[in-house]
Structure formats: structure tokens, C-alpha cells
């Protein structure tokens, strides 16, 4: 999938008018039927089926909040197959609205999409969702992870989800997919693994009465439990064999650090193996999704365990003050829905103070503190341009494409851990202050 990209001077981009806010549109039955029809070829060959749990307690006309795990490009088609003909809006990233001279924006709004900036505080989005529930009387589909899973497990959820559930006061449905990640993991360079069955389960997680009865913490804990999935473990438990000769392509995008010698940026996933260019050790990605060393000890057979180890290594660097990422990058910007604008080259730093982006002959200087968000919008082969780290605010988004080996996974892990550490230290300081009082 590609998007509209234009080369434009940084000052010219900054002078462009921003896209105006527009209220969500209720998708009519025609558009809902068109999208449902497109799911037939889209899910062909996946043996798709779904089950439900407690959904009989939800009235078909009753607006609800639908939460769904984010696995791959099939997610929206799966949602339509399950929810049709229920009218619902879709919270989606603002960059999806770019292209075709405004036609893409018109089309996406017609089918009920609501644009938002990923990992940017957006109070307007909350008002839009309330407008859907109370005025349009439609449901809202939301991917609370905000990004595709890197390692097949859940990415951090917003910590205020429980508060939002209380505020919206509508039933909450959870859609969990199975097989979609295994069929098309983000790191695998958009290559589809055929023969992997895809299914889903739709569960009424909370009724309105249950939301009113439970505390904010109980609601948040319930969401954490609902999103405690592991797609690699599911593949092994279901004995799903993936024999494609390209199954390890791009695996170094998430497994970037060698557990044998500790080198970073020297890993390469190609074919069915992942190897370290520094020490020479190699692992095979088996048909069941395990890692197996070709020689010697297998440090981590389960990919999420390897990824969790990388997270701990990043946290250790942050805590001892040695974490620092310095990247030369190509810079693109999103300010409207006409195009993604390439504005030049620059440098991206990431450390305890957060992100610092400079470039465009000194005219661009943007800082983003570690407390700004619980996560980071990082993506692989974004719109077939390249691996990217995206930072910014409600006015401007900066897409940074690193030169050389991909390091976006480490940046994402570091941003998540810095935010968690910041919040932990802030709570500890508040407790100490209260104790003194």
C-alpha cells in the first residue's frame, strides 16, 4: 500500500493550512454493504470464522465501544465481517486520509472513519466519540494499542482507558483475532503467508451496568487481561505449520540484539534463519514459530521472550544513564490530507530528555519529552517508503526514516520504558511529599 508523497520546502510546508476538524458522519447501509462485500475476496483463503460470547446481551441498535487487537491489514475486514450490519465508526490514523486530491478523505469519512494522531493527546477525539454514541447513535471501533504488534503480544494500552469507559457509559465489546498476525506479521516485509487459518472471537466485555458497578482500576485490569494475548504461543498450541521459505525475512527488525555476543544492528533475518553478522551465530525460525540455534545453546526459543529480554536491556541502559540513540534521518511531515511532504534530511536524538529532531538547514528544531506519551508510533516499511519513527503533536507529525540498519524497535521500547519510569518516579515523589506533610 502506498500514499501520496511530495517534495516541498520546510517553510512552505509550515505555511500550509492545517486540515479542519469535521464532525463524524454516520455510515449509511450502502457503504456498510460495500465494505462487507469487499471482505469476501479479502478474507478468501483464510478459512475465516468467528465465535461470540455474551453478545446476546447487547441490543443490535445499542451503541457500544468496540475494542480490537491490532495484528495486520486484515483487522478492519474481520471487524466488518463480525459486526455487519451494525453501523460503526472507525478510529484510524490521520495518515490514512492522505491521497487522491482529497478523494481519500471523502471516502474514509463516508464509511465512518475518524482521523486522529497516534500517540498524541487528542481531546477532540474524545468529543468525536461522544458525538457518535449520543448524537449519531453509532458504535465506535477502536484499536487501543494504536499500533500493530511487533512481537505478537500486546503493546501498552493507554492508562486512562478505565476513565474513558466510565465517561462514555456504553457497553464494551472486545474482538480478538487469531492467526491474522501469524499470516502477515509486520516485520515480514508485507509478505503474506498462505495457508494460515484466521478466526476471531467477539465478547461483550462489559455491559453498561457492569461499567457503573466497577471501579476505574477494575475496568483497566479487565482490559489488560483481555489484551494478554501471545500469537506465537497460539501458533504453537494450535500446531500451525508455516513452511514459507521467507518466514524469517525482516525478523531482525524486532530481534535486533544478539543474545550470544550482545551486538546490536548486526542481525539479519533472511529466508528461514536469523544470523548475527558480528559473532556469526545463527538461529532457524521453525515452522511452529520457535527459534532454534543451528549450533550451541538456544538462548530464547520463544520470540516474545527474546523481545522482552531486549526490553530489559534497554531499561538497564536507561537506568544506568547509558541509553542514547543518534540517527541521521530523512524527514517527512504530515500537516494536511493532500500529501506526505518530504522536507529534507536531519538528525534524531533520543535520550533521557526524550526526542530531539533537527534538520532542514537549521530551520527545524523539535523536542518531545519522555512524559509526552505512553508509547511511540514506529512502523516497518511504512507505505513502502521505509522503517520510520514518528513524533509530533496535533499540529505537525514528523516521520523520521533512519539511514542504515533499522533501529525503530529499540526506540519504541525505550520510549515505553522511559514513560513508565517517569510515571513511577512521579508517583514515588508524590508519596514522599504526602508522607512529609
Secondary structure as UniProt FT lines:
FT   STRAND          5..7
FT   HELIX           10..14
FT   HELIX           29..42
FT   TURN            43..47
FT   STRAND          49..53
FT   HELIX           55..57
FT   TURN            60..61
FT   STRAND          64..68
FT   TURN            73..74
FT   HELIX           75..83
FT   TURN            84..85
FT   STRAND          88..93
FT   HELIX           94..97
FT   HELIX           100..102
FT   HELIX           103..110
FT   TURN            111..112
FT   STRAND          113..116
FT   TURN            118..119
FT   HELIX           123..131
FT   HELIX           132..136
FT   STRAND          139..142
FT   TURN            144..145
FT   TURN            159..160
FT   HELIX           161..168
FT   STRAND          171..178
FT   HELIX           180..183
FT   HELIX           186..188
FT   TURN            189..190
FT   TURN            194..195
FT   STRAND          199..206
FT   HELIX           208..213
FT   HELIX           216..226
FT   HELIX           231..237
FT   TURN            238..239
FT   TURN            245..250
FT   HELIX           251..253
FT   TURN            259..261
FT   STRAND          267..270
FT   TURN            271..272
FT   STRAND          273..276
FT   TURN            277..279
FT   STRAND          282..285
FT   TURN            287..288
FT   STRAND          290..293
FT   HELIX           303..320
FT   STRAND          325..334
FT   STRAND          340..351
FT   TURN            352..353
FT   STRAND          354..359
FT   TURN            360..363
FT   STRAND          364..368
FT   TURN            370..371
FT   STRAND          377..382
FT   TURN            383..385
FT   STRAND          386..392
FT   STRAND          397..402
FT   HELIX           408..436
//
